[in-house]
């Protein structure tokens, strides 16, 4: 049995809002006979609020232990406050890690990149292999979007990025678009463990007593609404202002309705802009836990994935796309690159040029006017995901890589 230690500030459990890739993988690791300890923050990375209860929680009969360490909490106040938050987690997560016993392998994930440095330090302290998981190409994304501007911070971040690539025993990426960048910066032993989803989880479609979902279901039934749903972060990179402009274009089509589910730094600005545009065809909903997603998305007629038209974003595999596929919904994709290739191979959605509100409105209107095509795309996506991006199959590959690394380390030691 392996004991895997994961250091992940933005970790979200299935009963919390946010990406649950790591909780799902941890559960599948336990099902394969292993143990997982997770060190995270009590502050939600999505909402910026301290909503998580308890310092330590147990899952799967105690084989998953989740430790929430104290951090500086003002994560969404400004960029400087966010950096302070990251560094506070580096310190407290390291202090907690050294007291976790009988660890066989240490798993760090980026972004934020700083926590991966802590994972490396913990691995060195415990004399165990260090696995570096790359979910975004930070700091490249932050520099290109304009979030990271300070020349000194950029140089330090680039140094840290290269240091981690060259000191990792195993590098995991969730998108094939990242591999060439990592190799060019000295990374070796790189393996693709892509984002994916569990189709059975969405197939079961567990019922929920959440009032907001009942309201949406009634609105859909009584007012014959055609729901375009977006789930996830409302941040600088997500380009949701373009969606508002498209909503304005489509406002004359009274049954086309947009639903934004989630939170983020830009949400309040988006709500103000929607009021300024006098939009009556959009609802903003607070973030929901993953366990509510099947019920929520069952009311969608099409689902939206969108990012700013930034060259680096062509390398990404957004997790929400796979959730949309798993629940059998057609996808409106305003992201170019490797994820567009997936959608086109699966024939499960419509691509529109990022940053173009007219193209987005046209794509939405096309699906609205061709419901049989939308239905067929949704079925195609679910079938393709089951064959190529099933979370259980992906987890088998991931666990095999970790087991192999631990075995090599034991032989070497």
N, C-alpha and C positions, 0 to 999 in steps of 0.2 A: 504493500500500500504506500503510495506517495502522499506526503503532506505538502500541499501547494500553498504558498503565501502570496496573495495578490495585494498590491498597494495601488489603490485607485480612488482618488479624491471624489470623482463624480459617479461612483458606483450607485446604481439604483436597483432595488429589489423589485420583484414582480408586483408587489402591492404599493409601489411608489411611482410617481411620474418620472419619465426619463428613459434612456436607452437601457435595456435589460440584457444585452448580449452576455455580460459577464456573470450575471446570476444564472442565466440559462446554461452557460457552459459549466459553471460550478456545480449545478445540480446534476448535469450529465457526467461530470467527473466523479461525483459521489456514487452515482449509479454504477460506475465502472469499478468501484471498490476503493476510491481514494478519499482523502480528507482535504478540505479547503478552508483556509483562514483568510479573511478579507479585512483590510484596514481602510477605512473611508472617513469622510467628513459628516458631521451631523447637519451641515448646511447643504440644502439642495442646490446643485449646480445650475439647474434649470430655473428655479424660482428665486434663488438667493435667500431663502427663508430657512430658519432652523425648525423644520417640521418633523424630523425623524426622532422617534422616541427611543430612549434607552441607550446606554453606552455599549452594551453587548447583547446581541440577539443570536439565537441558534436556529438552524434550519436543517431539515433532513436528519432528524434524530441526533442533533448535535455534531454532525459531520461537516456542516458549514457553520463557521463562527464569524460573525460580522462585528468588528470593533469600530466604534465611532469615536475619534479622538478630537480634542478641543482645537478650534481654529479661530483666527480672526475672521469675523463673520461678514464684513461689508463687501461681499464679492462683486456686487453690481454697481457700487457707488461710483467708481471710476477705474481707469486702467491701473493706476498706482495702487489703489486699494486692492484690486484683484491680485497684483503681484505680491503684495503683503500677505494676502490670504494664501497664495500658493506656497510662499516661503514658510508661513506658520505651519502648514500641513506637512511640509518636508521635515520640520523639526519634530513635531508631535508624533508623526507616523513612524519615524525612525526610533524614537524612544519606546514606542509601544512594540515595535517589531522585535527588538532585541530580547524581549521577554517571552516571545512565542517560541516554544520548544519543538525539537525534533522536526524541523522543516527540511524538506529534501530539495526544493527548488523555489526560487523567488521570481515572481512575475510582476514586471512593471509595465505600465501602459501610458501612452502619450497620444493626445494632450491631456492635461498640462504636462509639458516635458520635464518639469522640475521633479515631480514625484518619481519619475523613472531614474533620476540620479539617486534619490533616496533608496530605491529598490536595488540599484547597483551597490550602494554602500552597505545595505543590509546583507546582500549576497556575499560581499567580501568579508564582512564581519563574521558571518556564519560559515564561510568557506563552502558555499553552495553555488550551483549554476544560476546565471542570471538570464532570464528571458525578457526581451524587449518587444513589446507589442506596439505597432504604429497604426493609429486609427486616422490620423491626419498628418500632413507634412508640415509640422510646426518646427521652426518659425516661418517657413516659406509662405504659408497661407496668410499669417498675420502681417507680414511685410507687404505682400501684394495687395491685400485689402486696405492697408493703411492703418491698422490697429497698432502695429509696432513701428515706431518712427525713430526712436532715440538711437543714434549710431552706436553708442557704447553697448546698449542692451542688445542690439542686433548682433554685434560682434560676439558678445558673450553667449548669446543664444545659439549662434552658428557653431561656436566652439563646443558648446555642450552637446548639441545635436551630433556632431562628428565624433565626439568622445564616446557617446553612448553607442553609436553604430559600431565603432571599432572595439568596444569592450564587452559587447553582448555575446554570450555563448550561443544564443539562438535568437533570431529576429522573426517575428510574426507580423504580417501585414494583412489588413482586411480588404485591400483592393490591389489588383495587379498593376494599377497605375502608379503605385509607389515604388516599385522594385528598382527601376532604372535610377531614380534619384538616390535611393539608399546605397546602391552599388557604387555610384559615382562618388559617394562620400565615405567610402571605406567599409560599408557593411558587407558581411558575409553570412553564410548559412541562413539564407532568407527563405521563408516559406509562406505561401498564401493560405490563410484561414479566413475565407471571405465572410462578410456579413450574410445573414440568412434569416430564416424564420422556421417556426414549427407549424406546419399546416394543420396538424391535429388540434393544436391549441385554438386555432381560429375556427376549425370545423365544429368543435364542441359548442362554440358561441355561448359561453356561460351567461345566464341571465344576470342582470344587475338591477338593484332598486334605486339607482341614481336618478334623481328627478330630471336632470337635464337631458338624459338619454330618452326618457319617456316623452319629454316635451318635443324633442326632435322627431321621434317616431310618430307622434300625433300630428305634428306639422306636415310631415311627409304624407301621411295617410289622408288627412282632411284637406290640405291645401295643394296636394299633388306636387310638392316641391322636388326639384332635381338638385340634389345636394352635391356640391363640390367641397370635399373635405381636405384640409391641410392639418397635419398633426406634427408637433415638435417645437423646436426652438423658434422664438420670435426675436432673432438677433440681427446684427448688422449684415451678416453674410447671406441671410435667407431671402432678401429682396422682395419682401412681402408688400412693399409699396407698389410694385408692379401689379400685384394681384388686386389691390384696391383700384388701380386705374382700369384694370380689366373689368372689375365689378361695376365701375361707373359706365363703361361702354355697354355692358350687358343688362343694365338696369331696366331697360324697356321690356326684357323678357322676364315677366313677373314671377315665373315659377323656377328660374335658375337662382339658387341661393348658395352662398359661400359660408362655410363654417371653419373658423380657425380655432384649433384646440392646442393649448400649450401656454408657454410663458417665455419671458426673456426680457432683455434690457430695452428692446424697442417696442414692447407691447403697448405701453401707455401712449407713445407717439402715434402708433398705428390706429389706436382707438380714436384719438383726437383727429387724425387725418380723415378717418371714415366719417366722423361727424361733420367735418369741414366740407367733405364732398357730398354730404346729405345722402349717404348710402343707406338704403333700407333693405338691401339684399345680402346682409352679412351679419353673422353672430360671432362673438368672441367668447370662448369657453375656457375656464380654468383647466390647467393640466390634470389629466386623469391617469390612474395607475394602469399598467399594462394589462392587468386582469379585466379592465373595463373596455379595452380596445376592440375585442370581437363584437361586443354589443354595439359600441359606438359606430364602428365601420360598417356594420351590417346595414346601417341607414344611408350609407354613401352611395351615390350613383357613379361617381368618379373621384379619384384621389390625386392630389397635387404634390409634386416634388419640385422644388425650385431653389436655385442659388444664383448669386450675382454672376454676370458674364465675366468671370475671372479665369484666365488660362489655367491656373493651378487646379481649379475645381473640376477640370476635365479628368482628373486622376481618381475621383472619389467614387465609392460605393455607398451611398446614403442608406442607412439602415431602414428608414421608413419605407423605401421602395419595396423592400422584401416583405415587410409587414402587409403592404397593400396587395402584393402578389398573393400572399398566403390567404388573405381573406377574399380573394377572387374578384377584385375590383379593377376596372381599367385605370391606367395611370396617365395623367397629363404630366409630361416631363419637360421642365425648362432647365435642364442641365445637359450639357454636351459631354462627349468623351466616353469613358469605359462603361458608364451605367447606361448610356444611350445604346451601346452595342448589346447589352443584356436585354433591354426592352425590345429592340428590333429583332433579335434572335427569337425571343419568346412570343413576339407579335401580341404584346399585351398592353400597348398604350400608344399615345400620340406624342411625338417630339415637337416642341416649338422653340424657337430661338430664344435663349435667355435674354432678359432685359427688354423684351418687346411685348408690350401690353396688348397690342393689336393681334399679334400671332397667338398669344395666350387666349384671348377672347374667341378667336376663330376656332381654335382647337376645342375649347369648351362647347361652343355652339354646335360643332360638328358631331360630338358625342351625344349632345342633347337631342339632335335631330335624327340620330341613327341609333336608337336604343338596342337593336339586335346586334349591331357591331360592338357596342360597348359591352354587352353581355358576353359575346364571344371572346373579346379581349380579356375580360376578367377570368374566364375559364382557362384560356391559354396561359395566363400568368400563373395561376395556381398549379397547373400541371407542370409547367417548366420549373417552378420553384421546388416542387416535390421531387423532381428528378435531379436537379443541379444545385440547389441551395437549401436543402433540408438541414435544419440545425443539428439533428441527431447525427447525420452522416458527417457533417463538418466537425462536430465534437469528437467523433472517433479519430479523425485525422489529427486533431489538436492533441488529444490525449496520447496518441502514439508518438508524437514529436516530443512531448514532455517526458514520457517514459524512456524514450531512447536517450534523451539528454541526461537524465538522472543515471541511467545505466553506464553511459560513457564516463560520467563524472566519478562514479564509484570505482570503475576500472582504473581510471587515471589516478585516483587517490590511493 
